[in-house]
């Protein structure tokens, strides 16, 4: 749903190799308010509550700035 929301550039879902119950979502947005708008839309339509009901721990949201991104030798 948020892939079609204004400002969404990328969504990646990662699962911990040692703990399959530990999942991280990395999303990239053109502006922070685009994510906030998407989250508000998801919450208003009940999607956030449905997702949170599946969690074993409360959802934690961090807003980060990209510092570095590079490819390793395996990507060449």
N, C-alpha and C positions, 0 to 999 in steps of 0.2 A: 504494500500500500504506500509506504513512504517513498519507494523508488520513483513513484509518479508525482511526489509532492515537490513543489517548487524549491529549488536549491539543493536537492539531494543529488550528490555526485556518485556515491558508492556506499554499499552496505556489504560487510563481511561478517559472517558468523563463524566463530572459532570455538572448538571444543578442546578442553585440556586432555592431553594424551594419557595422563595419569589418573584423571578423575572425570569420567564422562558426564557427571552431573554439574560440572563447572563449565559454563558457557559464557563467552564474551561476544558482544556485538560491537563491531567497529563501524561507525558511520562517518561519512565525510560530507560536509555541507558547505555551500558557498558562503553562508552567513549563519551565525549562531541562532538568530531568530527564526530561521527556516526550520531548524530542528524543534525549537520550542513550539512553533506553530503546528508542526506535524504531531508532536506529542499531545498537544491540546486537542487536536482533531481526533486522534486515536482514543484519548480518554473520554471525550464527549460521546463517541460512538460505541463505547464499551470494550474496545479492543485491548486497552491497557489492563483493565480488570481481569479479562479472560487470560491474558498472558501472565499476569502476576499470580493468578490462582495456580499456575503450574510450577511456580518457583518454590524452592525449599528455603531460600533466604530472600530478604527484601532486595529489590532491584536497586542498584547503585549507578548513578549517572555522573560521569566526569566529562568536562569540556577541556580538550587539550589543543594546543597549537602544534603543528608539525615542525619538528626541529631538523630531522634528517630522514631521507628515504633513499636506499640504494639497493642494487641487485648484487647478489653473490655470484660466485663463479658458476654455479649450477644453472643460472638463468641465461648464461651466454651460449 
